[in-house]
Amino acid sequence: MTIKEIIKSKLQENFKDAFLEFSEYKDEFVIKVDKKFIEPLCRILKKDSELEFLICEDITAVDWATRKNRFTVVYHLFSLKNNLRIVVKADVDEADCSIDTVSSVWRAANWQERETYDMYGIKFNYHPDLRRMYMPEEFEYYPLRKDFPLMGIPGSLPLPKK
C-alpha cells in the first residue's frame, strides 16, 4: 500500500460519518472534508505514527465570491517521515463564517489563522488569541475578499500625516 492509500484508509476508518473527498492533480494530494471534522482530522494526520504530518506549512483561504460556500480554508501539511506534502480543504459558508482552530494541533497555525482572519474575516473558533495582524482592530473590512475594491475604500483608514 502506498502512503496515499494508507492516508485514505485511516481517515475513512476514523471518519465514517464524514463525507471525505480525495483527489490528486499533478502530484498534489488533496483531502476535502466537512469543516466540523477539521480539528480531529488534522490531529490524526499529525499524531498517527505512520503519517506524522508534523509541519503545518501554511493556512490560507480562497474566496469564490459567488459559490454557496463562499470560502475554502486551505491547509498545506508536510510529513518529513514520508517526504509528502498534502492539502486539506474545508468549505466555509459566509452566513457562518467560522471554522475550528487547529492551533492546538500545530502551534504555527496560530499566526496563520490570525492572518486568514485578518484578510478574509473567517473566524477560528477556540483560537487562543484571534485578533487582527496587519489591519487595525477597528478596521471593518477584509482586504483579500473579492468584493473589496482594488484601490481600497477611501477614508476607511487614516493615512499618516506628512
Backbone as numpy.savetxt, mean C-alpha at the origin, in Angstrom:
# Nx Ny Nz CAx CAy CAz Cx Cy Cz
8.17 -27.73 -6.45 7.34 -26.54 -6.45 8.22 -25.28 -6.45
7.85 -24.33 -7.28 8.60 -23.07 -7.30 8.17 -22.21 -6.11
8.95 -21.18 -5.83 8.63 -20.30 -4.70 7.30 -19.59 -4.92
6.99 -19.25 -6.16 5.71 -18.59 -6.45 4.53 -19.53 -6.20
4.71 -20.78 -6.54 3.66 -21.78 -6.25 3.50 -21.99 -4.75
4.61 -21.95 -4.02 4.57 -22.07 -2.56 3.82 -20.89 -1.95
4.10 -19.69 -2.45 3.39 -18.50 -1.96 1.90 -18.65 -2.20
1.52 -19.03 -3.41 0.10 -19.21 -3.74 -0.57 -20.20 -2.81
0.05 -21.37 -2.64 -0.58 -22.41 -1.81 -0.69 -21.99 -0.35
0.35 -21.35 0.18 0.31 -20.92 1.59 -0.78 -19.86 1.81
-0.89 -18.91 0.90 -1.88 -17.85 1.06 -3.30 -18.39 0.86
-3.48 -19.28 -0.12 -4.81 -19.87 -0.33 -5.22 -20.74 0.86
-4.25 -21.40 1.45 -4.51 -22.24 2.63 -4.90 -21.38 3.85
-4.22 -20.25 4.03 -4.47 -19.40 5.19 -5.62 -18.43 5.02
-6.00 -18.15 3.78 -7.07 -17.18 3.51 -8.13 -17.80 2.60
-8.77 -18.82 3.11 -9.80 -19.52 2.34 -10.98 -18.61 1.98
-11.32 -17.68 2.87 -12.46 -16.78 2.64 -12.10 -15.56 1.80
-10.84 -15.33 1.62 -10.41 -14.13 0.88 -10.40 -14.43 -0.61
-10.77 -13.43 -1.37 -10.66 -13.55 -2.82 -9.26 -13.08 -3.20
-8.38 -14.03 -3.45 -7.01 -13.70 -3.83 -6.87 -13.82 -5.35
-6.17 -12.86 -5.91 -5.89 -12.88 -7.34 -4.38 -12.91 -7.52
-3.90 -13.83 -8.33 -2.46 -13.91 -8.60 -2.24 -13.66 -10.08
-1.23 -12.87 -10.39 -0.90 -12.62 -11.79 0.60 -12.41 -11.92
1.05 -12.56 -13.14 2.47 -12.37 -13.41 2.61 -11.74 -14.78
3.41 -10.70 -14.83 3.66 -10.02 -16.09 5.10 -9.54 -16.09
5.85 -9.98 -17.08 7.28 -9.60 -17.20 8.03 -9.82 -15.89
7.90 -11.00 -15.33 8.59 -11.42 -14.10 8.17 -10.66 -12.86
7.07 -9.92 -12.92 6.55 -9.26 -11.72 5.37 -10.09 -11.21
5.54 -10.65 -10.02 4.53 -11.49 -9.40 3.64 -10.61 -8.53
2.34 -10.58 -8.83 1.40 -9.68 -8.17 0.32 -10.49 -7.44
0.06 -10.07 -6.19 -1.01 -10.66 -5.39 -2.00 -9.55 -5.11
-3.24 -9.76 -5.52 -4.29 -8.77 -5.23 -5.19 -9.37 -4.16
-5.48 -8.56 -3.12 -6.22 -9.06 -1.97 -7.23 -8.02 -1.52
-8.30 -8.46 -0.89 -9.25 -7.54 -0.28 -8.55 -6.80 0.84
-8.82 -5.51 0.98 -8.08 -4.68 1.95 -8.22 -5.16 3.39
-9.29 -5.86 3.73 -9.46 -6.30 5.12 -8.47 -7.41 5.50
-7.81 -8.02 4.51 -6.86 -9.08 4.79 -5.40 -8.62 4.68
-5.17 -7.34 4.44 -3.81 -6.88 4.12 -2.82 -7.13 5.26
-3.18 -6.80 6.48 -2.22 -6.95 7.59 -1.89 -8.42 7.87
-2.88 -9.31 8.03 -2.52 -10.72 8.27 -1.78 -11.37 7.09
-2.13 -10.97 5.86 -1.44 -11.52 4.70 0.02 -11.09 4.71
0.28 -9.82 4.98 1.67 -9.33 5.03 2.44 -9.99 6.17
1.77 -10.22 7.29 2.42 -10.88 8.43 2.89 -12.29 8.04
2.07 -13.01 7.32 2.46 -14.36 6.87 3.61 -14.28 5.87
3.54 -13.33 4.94 4.62 -13.19 3.97 5.96 -12.92 4.65
5.93 -12.18 5.73 7.17 -11.87 6.44 7.61 -13.01 7.36
6.71 -13.55 8.15 7.07 -14.48 9.23 7.27 -15.92 8.78
6.65 -16.32 7.68 6.76 -17.72 7.24 8.22 -18.04 6.90
8.73 -19.14 7.44 10.15 -19.48 7.30 10.55 -19.81 5.86
9.62 -20.20 5.03 9.94 -20.48 3.63 9.92 -19.21 2.77
9.17 -18.22 3.21 8.98 -17.02 2.39 9.91 -15.88 2.79
9.81 -15.45 4.03 10.67 -14.40 4.61 10.79 -13.13 3.77
9.67 -12.49 3.50 9.70 -11.18 2.86 9.98 -10.16 3.96
11.27 -10.03 4.28 11.69 -9.21 5.41 11.76 -7.72 5.09
11.75 -7.39 3.80 11.94 -5.99 3.42 10.70 -5.47 2.70
10.14 -4.41 3.25 9.07 -3.66 2.59 9.75 -2.48 1.91
9.96 -2.60 0.61 10.73 -1.58 -0.12 9.94 -0.30 -0.35
8.65 -0.43 -0.56 7.87 0.76 -0.86 6.38 0.50 -0.65
5.68 1.55 -0.26 4.22 1.54 -0.23 3.77 2.81 -0.92
2.89 2.67 -1.87 2.38 3.83 -2.58 0.94 3.56 -2.98
0.39 4.41 -3.82 -0.99 4.22 -4.25 -1.12 4.64 -5.71
-2.21 4.19 -6.31 -2.57 4.60 -7.67 -3.97 5.18 -7.57
-4.16 6.33 -8.17 -5.48 6.96 -8.24 -6.04 6.69 -9.63
-7.08 5.86 -9.71 -7.69 5.52 -10.99 -8.76 6.53 -11.40
-9.08 7.45 -10.54 -10.02 8.56 -10.77 -11.46 8.13 -11.05
-11.71 7.30 -12.03 -13.09 7.01 -12.42 -13.57 5.61 -12.05
-12.72 4.78 -11.50 -13.14 3.42 -11.12 -13.97 3.44 -9.84
-14.73 2.35 -9.63 -15.52 2.21 -8.40 -14.59 2.27 -7.19
-13.58 1.42 -7.16 -12.54 1.49 -6.13 -11.47 2.42 -6.68
-11.58 3.68 -6.28 -10.75 4.73 -6.90 -9.26 4.50 -6.72
-8.85 3.99 -5.55 -7.43 3.86 -5.24 -7.02 2.40 -5.14
-5.75 2.15 -5.45 -5.12 0.86 -5.20 -3.87 1.14 -4.39
-3.77 0.55 -3.19 -2.56 0.68 -2.39 -1.62 -0.45 -2.84
-0.36 -0.09 -3.10 0.60 -1.02 -3.69 1.79 -1.19 -2.75
2.11 -2.44 -2.43 3.22 -2.78 -1.53 4.27 -3.55 -2.34
5.52 -3.07 -2.29 6.63 -3.75 -2.97 7.46 -4.44 -1.89
7.51 -5.77 -1.95 8.19 -6.57 -0.91 9.34 -7.36 -1.52
10.35 -7.62 -0.69 11.52 -8.37 -1.17 11.92 -9.43 -0.16
12.23 -10.61 -0.68 12.73 -11.71 0.13 14.20 -11.97 -0.24
15.09 -11.70 0.71 16.52 -11.99 0.49 16.74 -13.49 0.35
16.02 -14.25 1.17 16.18 -15.71 1.18 15.90 -16.30 -0.21
14.86 -15.80 -0.87 14.45 -16.34 -2.17 14.86 -15.46 -3.35
15.51 -14.33 -3.05 15.88 -13.36 -4.08 14.68 -13.08 -5.00
13.58 -12.68 -4.36 12.33 -12.47 -5.09 11.63 -11.21 -4.63
11.19 -10.43 -5.59 10.34 -9.26 -5.33 8.92 -9.61 -5.72
7.97 -9.18 -4.87 6.57 -9.34 -5.21 5.85 -8.02 -4.98
4.68 -7.91 -5.56 3.84 -6.74 -5.40 2.51 -7.21 -4.82
2.08 -6.56 -3.76 0.78 -6.85 -3.16 -0.09 -5.62 -3.37
-1.32 -5.84 -3.85 -2.22 -4.72 -4.13 -3.55 -4.92 -3.41
-4.12 -3.80 -2.96 -5.43 -3.82 -2.32 -6.20 -2.57 -2.75
-7.42 -2.76 -3.22 -8.25 -1.63 -3.65 -8.89 -0.94 -2.46
-9.01 0.38 -2.58 -9.63 1.21 -1.54 -10.64 2.13 -2.22
-11.87 2.09 -1.73 -12.92 2.94 -2.27 -12.83 4.33 -1.67
-13.19 5.34 -2.43 -13.10 6.72 -1.95 -14.07 6.97 -0.79
-15.19 6.27 -0.77 -16.18 6.46 0.30 -15.61 6.07 1.67
-14.81 5.00 1.70 -14.14 4.57 2.94 -12.65 4.54 2.62
-12.06 5.68 2.57 -10.68 5.84 2.10 -9.68 5.45 3.19
-9.70 4.16 3.58 -8.79 3.70 4.63 -8.46 2.23 4.43
-7.34 1.85 5.02 -6.85 0.47 5.00 -6.02 0.28 6.26
-5.92 -0.94 6.77 -5.14 -1.18 7.99 -3.64 -0.99 7.72
-2.96 -0.51 8.74 -1.52 -0.30 8.64 -0.77 -1.63 8.65
0.40 -1.64 8.03 1.31 -2.78 8.14 2.58 -2.37 8.88
2.52 -1.22 9.56 3.70 -0.75 10.29 4.04 -1.64 11.48
3.09 -2.47 11.92 3.40 -3.45 12.97 4.14 -4.66 12.40
4.10 -4.82 11.08 4.82 -5.92 10.41 6.22 -5.45 10.01
6.28 -4.31 9.33 7.56 -3.72 8.93 7.62 -2.30 9.47
8.62 -2.00 10.26 8.75 -0.65 10.82 8.93 0.40 9.73
9.56 0.03 8.63 9.77 0.97 7.52 8.46 1.44 6.90
7.41 0.68 7.09 6.11 1.04 6.52 5.56 2.32 7.14
6.02 2.67 8.32 5.53 3.85 9.02 5.61 5.09 8.14
6.78 5.42 7.65 6.97 6.63 6.85 6.35 6.48 5.47
6.41 5.30 4.91 5.83 5.08 3.58 4.31 5.27 3.61
3.68 4.82 4.69 2.24 5.02 4.83 1.91 6.49 5.08
2.75 7.17 5.84 2.55 8.60 6.07 2.63 9.37 4.75
3.58 9.02 3.92 3.72 9.69 2.62 2.50 9.43 1.75
2.01 8.20 1.73 0.82 7.85 0.94 -0.40 8.60 1.46
-0.51 8.71 2.78 -1.60 9.48 3.38 -1.50 10.95 2.96
-0.32 11.51 3.05 -0.10 12.92 2.75 -0.42 13.25 1.29
-0.05 12.38 0.39 -0.20 12.66 -1.04 -1.55 12.24 -1.62
-2.16 11.17 -1.06 -3.42 10.65 -1.62 -4.61 10.76 -0.67
-4.37 10.96 0.62 -5.47 11.04 1.58 -6.00 9.70 2.04
-5.26 8.63 1.80 -5.67 7.30 2.25 -5.24 7.14 3.70
-6.20 6.88 4.57 -5.90 6.75 6.01 -5.50 5.30 6.30
-4.48 5.15 7.15 -4.01 3.83 7.56 -4.46 3.60 8.99
-5.48 2.75 9.14 -6.05 2.46 10.46 -4.99 1.89 11.40
-5.01 2.33 12.65 -4.12 1.85 13.72 -2.67 2.27 13.52
-2.42 3.21 12.62 -1.06 3.71 12.42 -0.62 4.47 13.68
0.61 4.27 14.16 1.03 4.90 15.42 1.21 6.42 15.36
1.40 6.99 14.16 1.67 8.43 14.09 1.29 8.96 12.70
0.04 8.81 12.32 -0.39 9.21 10.98 -0.59 10.73 10.93
0.36 11.39 10.31 0.26 12.84 10.12 0.98 13.18 8.82
0.77 14.38 8.38 1.33 14.79 7.11 2.86 14.87 7.19
3.47 14.66 6.04 4.91 14.59 5.97 5.51 15.78 5.22
4.91 16.13 4.10 5.41 17.21 3.26 4.54 18.46 3.35
3.24 18.24 3.37 2.29 19.35 3.35 1.96 19.76 4.79
1.58 21.01 5.01 1.19 21.42 6.37 -0.05 20.65 6.83
-0.16 20.41 8.13 -1.29 19.65 8.68 -2.63 20.23 8.27
-2.72 21.55 8.18 -4.00 22.19 7.87 -4.32 22.19 6.37
-3.41 21.71 5.54 -3.64 21.67 4.09 -4.73 20.66 3.80
-5.78 21.07 3.12 -6.96 20.20 2.97 -7.00 19.43 1.66
-5.93 19.46 0.88 -5.92 18.78 -0.42 -4.85 17.69 -0.42
-4.90 16.85 -1.47 -3.95 15.75 -1.60 -3.33 15.84 -3.01
-2.08 16.29 -3.11 -1.48 16.66 -4.39 -1.34 15.57 -5.45
-1.31 14.28 -5.09 -1.15 13.27 -6.13 -2.48 12.67 -6.61
-3.57 13.21 -6.12 -4.87 12.78 -6.64 -5.07 13.36 -8.04
-5.75 12.60 -8.87 -5.96 13.03 -10.27 -6.76 14.32 -10.37
-7.61 14.60 -9.38 -8.43 15.81 -9.46 -7.72 17.05 -8.91
-6.48 16.90 -8.46 -5.71 18.06 -7.99 -5.15 18.78 -9.20
-5.37 20.10 -9.32 -4.91 20.84 -10.51 -3.39 20.78 -10.66
-2.97 20.69 -11.90 -1.55 20.58 -12.22 -0.74 21.76 -11.68
-1.31 22.93 -11.72 -0.62 24.13 -11.24 -0.94 24.44 -9.78
-1.59 23.52 -9.10 -1.94 23.74 -7.70 -3.21 24.57 -7.57
-3.57 24.89 -6.35 -4.76 25.68 -6.08 -4.30 27.04 -5.57
-4.56 28.10 -6.34 -4.08 29.43 -5.92 -4.60 29.80 -4.53
-3.69 30.26 -3.70 -4.06 30.70 -2.36 -4.20 29.59 -1.33
-4.01 28.34 -1.72 -4.19 27.23 -0.77 -3.01 27.12 0.21
-1.86 27.59 -0.20 -0.67 27.58 0.64 -0.06 28.98 0.68
0.19 29.52 1.85 0.86 30.82 1.87 2.32 30.65 1.42
2.72 31.51 0.52 4.09 31.44 0.01 5.01 32.26 0.92
6.28 31.88 1.02 7.21 32.66 1.85 7.37 34.07 1.31
7.53 34.98 2.22 7.74 36.39 1.83 9.20 36.60 1.43
9.41 37.48 0.49 10.77 37.75 0.01 11.58 38.51 1.01
